[in-house]
Amino acid sequence: MARVVVVGGGLGGLAAAARLAKLGHDVSLYESSPHLGGAVRDVTQDGFRWDAGPAAMTLPATVRDLFRKSGRPLERVLDLTPVTSPRRHVFADGTVLDLPVASRAGQRQALEEHLGPAAAASWEATVDGLTQTWELLRTQALEVPFGGARDLGIGGLRALGLPRSLRSFGRARLSDPRAVQILEYAALPEGSDPARAPAFTAVAAYVERTFGLWSCPGGFAGLARALGTRLAERGVAVRLGAEVVEVTTEVDRVTGVRLANGEEVAADVVVTDVDLRALTDTLLPRPPGPLRKQTRRIRLAPAAFPVLLGLRDSGGDPMPAETVLHGSPGSGDPALVVRAPEDPSAAPAGHRAVTVSVRGDLGGRDPVEVLAGRGLDLRSRITVRVEGPATSYGPRWRGAWRGLGVPTNRTAVRGLFVVGATAHPGPGVPYVFLGAAAVAEQVGKA
Ligand SMILES: Cc1cc2nc3c(=O)[nH]c(=O)nc-3n(C[C@H](O)[C@H](O)[C@H](O)COP(=O)(O)OP(=O)(O)OC[C@H]3O[C@@H](n4cnc5c(N)ncnc54)[C@H](O)[C@@H]3O)c2cc1C
């Protein structure tokens, strides 16, 4: 049995702690803030609740696997529910397209009706054609411990014949520029540039269509709470308000951590779930050169400033769960995203809790005014307006073949592993869970 210390109680740290405890290790987790969940948090006011972190996820199997491999299965603890309402795309030319998220036939039909048969056929062929890319990524980089780009064989990806960037991929494969906008939206989170993201990120459109998009009733904070309960059941010692200020090492192996109050905790294995730039800049006194070099390459997506609205229902058609208002193709006008989760517990009766975010820079203009200018005027229905917290989704793509810059989960310091948004395979709820699973596999059974 190894003594394991997990630094940070975001989703990556919670998942790693749960898995390692189930494997029989003696696990303790130190979280500097007063609560678990990290980026997973909500904002509440006047009876409304908005998710200020993740609102929906793909690859629900990652959560199911985590719960099954750490104790009782997910179904006995929490419901993930599929997002069934189509995503509404509103284009600059006035076209409105309600695109089902997880139906091949439904996508074809909606695209045929609104963008025409050629656009529908090229979309279907493009998304179908990503099957091989998904299989390569899944089997060589996501569901197994990843040893670095050479493992995957950038050559392997190249052999798939993908062009360099997501943007060139979309333009080469899709006949309608509006379909390119749909692909880029599905493939990238806020803050990443399609011209600097590799073509293989298009696989997200395949993943979403195949495995669906899932939400967490009551918000993702419920998932963090369920993981907190799982840690208690597995006997993990959780300390809140406990900042780790140093990961201690001896020669080339980890020996434990030191807390801000001076306390030293010995460990055979340390798993950090912190921003890895902080790990190599401050927590680790002598970070291995390659790791330091790598973490310096990480670039976070620029901070986003969502606007949180409490809206009176209009009495007309209910708002879709997600509406994307695209700018004109090639104009640089950012897309605006309006999320209105279908969760009655998020708002008083007759109201919706709505989040407005901007994918890019509006040059100081008010997103609610810009929305009105693009035909979605919510102004008369607002009962509450809150400026949401500044958040960054995580590392962004730095160039078509330059990757996210995130290091592998096993480091060159023996016993030191890294998880979370700044470690392989990068940000996003399912990806952070995959990274934690890889760490548990590498540490192994007690
Ligand atoms: C606004 C926003 C929206 C998002 N939307 C989605 C979405 O819709 N779908 C999706 O899949 N993903 C989404 N994501 C991404 C996803 O939420 C994150 O990738 C994931 O939650 C990050 O988890 P993490 O393990 O990196 O931990 P983090 O959330 O980064 O948590 C790290 C924890 O470590 C603690 N910590 C840091 N330093 C120390 C220290 N020295 N000592 C002790 N504790 C420390 C912090 O307090 C924090 O609690 C979103 C993220 C954001 C910010």
The ligand as an ORCA input file, in Angstrom:
! r2SCAN-3c Opt
* xyz 0 1
  C     -16.128     28.445    -17.403
  C     -15.810     27.022    -17.704
  C     -16.715     26.292    -18.445
  C     -16.448     24.973    -18.734
  N     -17.361     24.266    -19.432
  C     -17.150     22.964    -19.666
  C     -18.141     22.171    -20.288
  O     -19.222     22.660    -20.624
  N     -17.876     20.859    -20.509
  C     -16.707     20.274    -20.112
  O     -16.520     19.079    -20.316
  N     -15.754     21.004    -19.509
  C     -15.962     22.311    -19.261
  N     -15.016     23.052    -18.624
  C     -13.729     22.412    -18.315
  C     -13.735     21.593    -17.032
  O     -14.640     22.127    -16.111
  C     -12.343     21.614    -16.472
  O     -11.416     21.167    -17.446
  C     -12.184     20.716    -15.228
  O     -13.242     20.920    -14.313
  C     -10.839     21.072    -14.605
  O     -10.590     20.191    -13.546
  P      -9.166     20.129    -12.843
  O      -9.017     18.754    -12.309
  O      -8.118     20.654    -13.748
  O      -9.258     21.023    -11.575
  P      -9.520     22.561    -11.291
  O     -10.944     22.813    -11.492
  O      -8.509     23.420    -11.936
  O      -9.252     22.546     -9.727
  C      -7.974     22.562     -9.153
  C      -8.141     22.616     -7.665
  O      -6.853     22.631     -7.070
  C      -6.870     23.534     -5.978
  N      -5.480     23.955     -5.763
  C      -4.730     24.700     -6.615
  N      -3.498     24.891     -6.088
  C      -3.487     24.235     -4.894
  C      -2.493     24.055     -3.887
  N      -1.279     24.587     -3.997
  N      -2.828     23.337     -2.779
  C      -4.049     22.767     -2.656
  N      -5.039     22.909     -3.590
  C      -4.743     23.637     -4.687
  C      -7.794     24.647     -6.463
  O      -8.323     25.399     -5.381
  C      -8.870     23.863     -7.196
  O      -9.931     23.478     -6.349
  C     -15.246     24.373    -18.291
  C     -14.327     25.110    -17.539
  C     -14.607     26.422    -17.239
  C     -13.642     27.200    -16.409
*
